[in-house]
Structures are given as C-alpha cells and as structure tokens.
Amino acid sequence: MDKTIITPWEVKGNVDYNKLISEFGVSKIDESLMKQIEKHAGEIHHFLRRNIFFAHRDLKFFFDEYEKGNAFMYTGCGPSGPIHMGHATVWMFTKWLQDKLGLDLWFQFTDDEKFLFKDKSMDEIQKWLYENMLDVIALGFDPKKTHFLIDTKHAGIMYPEAIKVAKKITFSTVKSAFGFTNENNLGTIFFTSMQAVPAFLPNIIAGKKMACLIPHAIDQDPHFRVTRDVLPKLGHYKPASIQSMFLPGLGGMKEDGKLSSSTGEAIYLTDDKKTVRKKIMKYAFSGGQATLEEHRKKGGNPDIDVSYQWLRFFEEDDNKLKKIYEDYKSGKLLSGELKQILVDKINAFLKQHQKNREKAKDKLDQFIFKQ
C-alpha cells in the first residue's frame, strides 16, 4: 500500500479522517456547535448532518464575534484547469453560509500560486482564471457581498500586507509545514504569505478588528496553521476554519483519496450530460456483487460504493438517501440503477449551473474588488 500523502498540492492514498483530526490538531464539530450553527442559520446543512464538514478551529469564537457583527468569510480557488465537482462542494457550503449568515465573502484567486507550482504559462493561467470565475459566480454568490481578490491583479493592495506576514515566517517554518526542500523556487516559499492576506485584509480596509471564517477542504489546513501563528503577531485574530472531507475519486479508495483532475475521471462543471453519464457508468467504483443473481440475494455495500458516497454530497433529502441505502443493501436496487440515480442528480445540477454560467459573463465586473 502506498503511503498516504496530504498536502495543499497533493492527496494520495486512503484518507483516515479521525487520524487527520489528531495529526492536524483540528477539533470535531460537536453537538453544541451544531446548535450554535442552527441558531444562526435556522437549519443544519446536510453537509453538517452527514459529517462531510467534520472539523474546525475556533468556530465558537467566530460565532461569538459574529453575534457582535464582527465577522467575514474567506475562501479561494487556484486557477490552473477546469473546475470539478470536488472543488464545488466547498463553495456550495460557503454560499449556504453566506445566504444564512449574511456575511461578506472574500474570494481569493491564486493565479500566482499556480504559475509558481505548475508547469503552465501565465497566459494559460489567466485563461483558467476567467473560466473559474464564471463557475464561482454561477454557484449563486451575492455580488453585493462577494469580493474577488486576484493575487496578481490586486498585488497593489495585497503585497504590502503579505510582506508583513512574510517577515514573521522563517524558511524553517515553511519547510516544516509544507515539506519544501532546497529545490523549491523562491516564489513557492513566499506564497503562503499571499494566501494569508485575505484572512485580515478586510480588517485593514474597514479599520476594525474582525473574525474570519475559512471554509476549506482539509488538505489546505497547513497554509492556515501558519496564518494562525502569524496573525496575532500583526494585531489580528487567528482565523477560524471549518474543514470538509474530500469528494471521493470515482475509482473509489483504490485510487486517490479525493476527486482529482489528473486521473481523467473527474466530472467538470462544464461537462455535457453524455460525458457525465459515460464517466459515472465507466469509472464509478461499485459496491455491488459479481452477478445479478448474487446481488439480489446478498445485496450491495453502499459504504464502499462511490455512486452512493457521491449521493451523500448531492442528494439533500435524508429520507431519499436512506431509502437508496436500504434498497441497495437489500439487493432491491442494482449497481447500474444506483449509478443512473447519480447521473440524473449530477446532470440536473449541471444543467442549471451551465445556464447560470452563461449569465455570469455579464456579471463578472460586479464581483471583482475595486481598489
């Protein structure tokens, strides 16, 4: 078995989330926090009910500050290719938080990071930046409360703050947090200073001290551990965070621990319905039995079946999901039928998303932060 690797740039192997909680030093979202979220949001998102967003740092502190009107959110995107469904899950939850809590969201596009870490030209990255911004807008964020920060475009406002962060971080800290070596280029070593900026830039702009909440997948945690160490030294609160599990790769846990563009199995937000069906039918790892007769007799295993695991993310109705689970486990529902339920669910989502995406082309200017 290959070693499990989890960094902001690579996830491989079978991910043990309980082990990550211990290794990363995050805390499980407990019942009292669920009640606090429900108190302010009016409901509990199915990602929380199903433990998809499962861990946090300082969420109680964040909500204490939120009650004083002292809070904002920050998340981001690294533009280097098309957006897949795994990326979208964090942003869907972030949008829900924005809708329910009425928070301003600072959305960072790290075009500098992708240039520094990937073998891609800046021209190619700028093309993906435009495409990715359309996908983010299409998810339905509020243009009055959502501010796009593009690292190279907004360097004039971000760089003076980034060097304050950089001055407080040693090369030794960066090497330890990210596993860098002497072979890393200088830009990669500096980059985490830029990633820290949106966690306190709104304080600089507003002239007051506010709490920041960062929703993100658990692999991005090393950046924000460094940020949390530095920001109090600059007079700001440590950012709070809420971490999600990965949307599994279609190949199941025999493949990468999360959905990845590199396997050719990712479902993109721009895929047409035939492509979606083909990918799910061909690649989605099945928990069914070897023959139809055996499946009817013994039933399938939804706990390892990727189509069912995806429906945990995308089927909001708990009763529907429970019935699918029970029907599959009893053998009443076949693997091909379960895959088709997922195909229909994803295609319904993408049909609406792609309509919204066309309209987003006229809305872009409303989202990009004006310095």
N, C-alpha and C positions, 0 to 999 in steps of 0.2 A: 504494500500500500504506500503510495506516495505521501510525503509529508504534507500536512495542511499548511497552506500559506494564506495569510490575510493581511494585506497592506492596502493603502489607498489606491494602488495601481494594479493589484493582482489578488485574485481569490481562487485558490485551488484546494481540492480535497473535500472531505466530509466535515461540514461545519458543526461543531458542538457548541450550541449557544450558551448552555449553562457554564461550560468551561470558559467561554469568552467573557461572560459576566465577571468571573473571578479574575481572569488574566488582565482585562482592560480596566477593572475597578469601577464598572458601572453598577447601578442598582436595579433590581427588578421593579417593575411598576406594580405596586401593591394595591390593596383594596381601598385604602384611604385616599391614595392619589386618584384612583378611578372615580371616587365620589367627588373629589375636588374638580376633576375634568368635567364630570357630568353636571355639576352645579353651575359651571360657567358656560358649557357648550349646550346644555339642555338635553344631551343624549350622549351615548357612547358609540363611537365609530366601530364598525365591525373589525377593523384592523386591531383595535384595542381589545375588543371582546375575544378575539381569536389569538391574542398574544403575538400578532405579527409585528406591531410596535411593542417591544417587550422590555426595554430597559431605558434608563435615563440617568442624567446627572442634574441635581439641584432643581427638579421640577417643582417641588413645593415652594422653594424660594421664588422661582419665576412667577408662580400664581399669586404669591403674596404681593409681589411688585405689580403684577397685572391688576390686582384689585385697587391699587393706588393710581392706575392709569399710566404706569411707568414701564411699558413693555413693547417689544417689537420682535419680529422673526427674521431669520436669515437662512437661506439655503442656496444651492447653486448647481451649476452644470459645467462640465468640461467639454467644450465643443470639438470633437475630433471625428465624428461619424453620425449616422442616423440614430435617433432616439428609439430605444426598445422598451418593451413593457415593464421590464425591471426598473429602469430609470423612472418611469411614470408613476410607479406606486408611491414613492416618497412624496412626489409633487401632488398627487391626488390627496394624500393625507394632509399635506401642508395647506392646500386650498380649503379643505374642510375646516382646519383650524382658523384660517383667515375668515371664512364665512361665519363661523360660530363665535369667534372671539373679537372680530372686527379689527384685527391687528394689521399694521403696516408690515410689508414683507420686502426685504432687501434681497434681491436675487442676483448672485454673482455668476458671471460667465468668465471662466478662467482660460481665456484664449492663450495667455502667456504660458500657463502650465502645460497645455497640450503641445505647444511649439517646443518647449524645453524637454518634455518627456517622450514625445513621439517623433518618429521619422517622417514628419509631414511639413510641407512648406506653410508659411504664414498665409499665403493666398488660399490654400486649401482649407485651413482652419477658419478663415474668415467666411468662406462659403458655408461651412458647417455651423458657424456661429449664427448666421442668418436663418438657416433651416431650423436649428434647435430653438431659436427664439420663437418662431412660429408655433412649434409644438407646445412650448410652455404657455404661450398666450391662449392657444386652443383649449387648454385644460380649464379655462374659465376664471383665472385670477382677476381680481378687481383692479382695473387700471388706475384708479384713484389712490389705491393703497399698495401698489406693487411697483417697485423701483428696480430696473435692470441696471446693474453695475458691470461694465465690460472692462476687464483689467487694463487692456492697452488703451482703450478709448478714454477711460476715466483715471488714467495714471496721474493726471494733474492734481486730483483730489485725494487719490489713494496712496500714492508713493510717499508723500510727507508723513503719513501715518504709518506706513509699512516700515520705514527706516527706524521709527521709534520702537516698533516691535523687534526688528532685526538686531537692534543694539542690545536687547535683553536676552538674545538666544545665542548660545555658543554652538560651534560646529560639533562639539561632543554631544550636545543635546539632540541635534538634528540627526546625527549618525545613529544614536541610540533609538530614537523614536521611529525612524524610517528605514533603518538598515542600510544607510548610504555608505559608500566606500570612497576612497580617493579617486576613483574613476568617474564619479558623478560630476557633471558640468556645474559651474558656479551658479547658474540660474536655478537649477533644481534645489540647490542648498538654500537659496534665498526665498524660494517660492512660498513656503509656509507663512512667511511674514505678510505676503499679499493676501493669503487666504484668511488670515486673522482679521483683516481690516473691517469687513462688513459687520463683525461682531461688536464694534464700538463706533464706527463712523457716524451712525445716526445720533449718537451722543454728542459728537463734535458739531454736527450740523444743527441740532436742536439746542445745544448749550446746556444740556442737563444729563444727569446720570440715569440710565435706564437699564432694565434687564433684557437680555437677548435669549431667545429660544431657537435652537438649531435642530430641525428635524433632518435626520440623515440615516443612511444605511450604516451598519456597524463598522464596515471596513474603513470609513472615513474618520473614525474616532482618534487615531494618532494626531492628525492635524489639530484637533480641538483640545486634546490634552495639553499640547504645547501652548495653544492660545490661552487656555485656562490658567496656566502657570504664569504667563506674561502679563495679562491684562490688569490684574490688581497692582502690579508694579507701575502701571501707567495711569492709575486712578480710576479704573473701570471695574464693574462687577465681572466675576467669572461668568462666561456664557453658560446657560443651562442647555441641555440637549435631550432629545428623545430619539432612540435608536430602533431601527427596524431590522427584521430578518431579511434575507435575500429571497427574491422570487427564484425558485429553483430552475436550473437549466432544464430544457425539455428532455435531455438524456437521463435525468434522474441523478441520484447521488453517485452513480458510477462515473459521472462526468464532473465538470466543475461544480463547485458548491453554489454558484449563482448563475443567473442567465447572463451569457456573455456574447458579445458580437463576434468573438474570434472563432466560435465553433461552427458558424453557418446555420445554427438552429434558432437564433434569436428571432422574435417576432417584432417587427418595427412598426411604429405608429403610422408609417406611410405604406405599409403592405396592403395589397388588394385582397379581397375575400378568398380568391382561389389560392393565393400564396399562403394565406393563413391556414386554410384547410389542409393544404399539402404538407406544410411543416408539422402541424399537430398530428395528422394521421401517420406521417412517416417517422417522426422523431420522438413523440411523447412517450416516455417510458411507461409501460403498462404494469399494473399490479394484478392482471388477470391470469387465469390458468392457461395451460398449454392448448387445451381443446375446448370447444363449445360445451361438450357434454360434461367435462370436468368442471368447467366454470359454473354451469348451472347447479352442479352437485355441491361443490366446495365453496363457491363464491370467490370474489376478488379481494385484494388487500388495498383499500383506499389510502392507507397510511404511507405506502410507497409509490402509489400511482400518481404520476405527475399531473395528469388532467385534473384529478381531484384536488391535488395540492394547489394548482392554479385557481381552481374554483373557490378555494378558501380566501383568495385575494379578491376575486372579481364577482362572486355571487354574494350580494349583500344580504339576501333573505336567509336567516338562520334556519327556518323551517324547511325551505327548499334544499339547502345544503345537507341538512340532517337526513332528509329522505333519500337524496342521492347516495350518501354514505351507506345507509342501511340497505338500499336496493342493490348496490354494488357488492356489499359484503355478503348478502344473501344469495347472490348469483342471478337475481332477477334482472339486473342491469348489466349489459355486456360492455367489454372494453371499448369496442367501436362506438357504441351508443354514448358512453361517457365522454369519449373524445368529441363526438358530434355536439354534445351539450356545451363543451368548452368552445368549440369552433363558433357556434351560434352566439355565445356570450361575447367573445372577443370581437367578432365581426360587427355585432350591434354597437359595441363601444367605438370601434374604429370608423364605422360609417358616420357617426355623429362627429367624432373628433376631426375627421378629414374635411367635413363641411365647415367646422369651426376654423380649421387651419387656413382654408381659402380666405375666410373673412379676416383672419389675423393679419394678413398682408397690409391691410389698410389701417391697422391699429398699432403698428409697431412703435410709432413715434410717441404714443401715449405712455408707453412703458419705460422707454429709455430715460434714465435720470438726467435731468437738466442741471448742469453745474452752475 
